[in-house]
């Protein structure tokens, strides 16, 4: 039995990601779409401390899920995610980084260059 997503915005985003992957001939967007299609139990939830450990300054990090505010961020990182907790947004802004939605990064970086996926 295959379950389908009921959130219309998420369904639209997954379709847009697959379409962009096909148009630009880039595999990263199809990979992100597949990760977003997973069940809610398997959806990524990443803390700020994990982003701090696995990223370098001025890097773009993509999380196909939610960013949580536990930990500290001591360098500038642009973070792209489906959702952000209020505390996580504050910490990313305080470090000089930027919080972006996945649909925004599709317009800014259609080829998906220099993006690291963290789960």
C-alpha positions in Angstrom: 0.0 0.0 0.0 1.6 3.3 -1.1 0.8 6.3 0.9 0.7 9.7 -0.8 1.5 13.1 0.7 -1.5 15.3 1.6 0.2 18.6 2.0 -0.5 20.3 -1.4 2.6 22.7 -1.1 4.9 19.7 -0.5 3.4 17.8 -3.4 3.9 20.9 -5.6 7.5 21.3 -4.4 8.3 17.7 -5.1 6.9 18.0 -8.6 8.9 21.2 -9.2 12.1 19.6 -8.0 11.6 16.6 -10.4 10.8 18.9 -13.3 13.9 21.1 -12.6 16.0 18.0 -12.4 14.8 16.9 -15.8 15.1 20.4 -17.4 18.6 21.2 -16.1 19.8 17.5 -16.3 20.9 17.6 -12.7 20.5 14.7 -10.3 20.6 16.7 -7.1 17.0 17.9 -7.3 15.6 14.5 -8.1 17.5 13.2 -5.0 16.1 15.9 -2.8 12.6 15.1 -4.2 12.9 11.4 -3.3 14.1 12.4 0.2 11.0 14.6 0.7 8.7 11.8 -0.5 9.7 9.6 2.4 7.4 9.0 5.3 7.3 11.5 8.1 9.1 9.1 10.4 12.1 9.2 8.1 12.1 12.9 7.4 15.3 14.6 8.3 15.5 16.7 11.5 19.0 18.3 11.8 20.3 20.4 14.7 22.4 23.5 14.3 25.4 21.7 16.0 25.4 19.0 13.2 25.5 21.7 10.6 28.4 23.4 12.4 30.3 20.1 12.5 29.8 19.1 8.8 30.0 22.4 7.0 32.7 25.0 6.2 32.4 28.8 6.2 30.3 30.3 3.3 29.0 27.0 2.3 25.4 26.2 1.2 23.8 23.3 3.2 20.5 21.7 2.2 18.4 19.8 4.6 15.3 18.0 3.2 13.4 18.4 6.4 13.5 20.7 9.5 16.3 22.6 11.2 16.2 22.5 15.0 17.9 25.0 17.2 20.1 22.8 19.5 23.8 23.7 19.5 25.9 26.6 18.3 26.9 27.8 14.9 30.2 29.6 14.8 30.6 30.3 11.1 28.6 31.8 8.3 26.5 29.2 6.5 23.6 29.5 4.1 21.0 26.9 5.1 18.3 25.6 2.8 15.5 23.6 4.3 11.8 22.7 4.2 11.2 24.2 7.7 13.1 26.1 10.4 12.5 26.3 14.1 12.4 29.9 15.4 15.5 29.4 17.5 17.4 27.9 14.6 16.6 30.9 12.4 17.9 33.2 15.1 21.1 31.3 15.4 21.8 31.2 11.7 21.1 34.9 11.3 23.3 35.7 14.3 26.2 33.8 12.7 25.8 35.9 9.5 24.2 33.1 7.5 21.0 33.0 5.5 17.8 30.9 5.9 16.3 29.9 2.5 13.4 27.8 1.4 14.0 25.0 -1.1 12.0 26.7 -3.8 14.2 29.8 -3.4 17.4 27.9 -4.1 15.9 26.5 -7.2 15.7 30.0 -8.7 19.1 31.1 -7.3 21.1 28.0 -8.2 19.3 25.9 -10.8 22.3 23.7 -11.5 22.7 22.9 -7.8 26.4 23.7 -7.7 28.3 23.6 -4.4 25.4 22.4 -2.3 25.9 19.9 0.5 23.0 17.7 1.6 22.9 16.9 5.3 20.5 14.5 7.1 
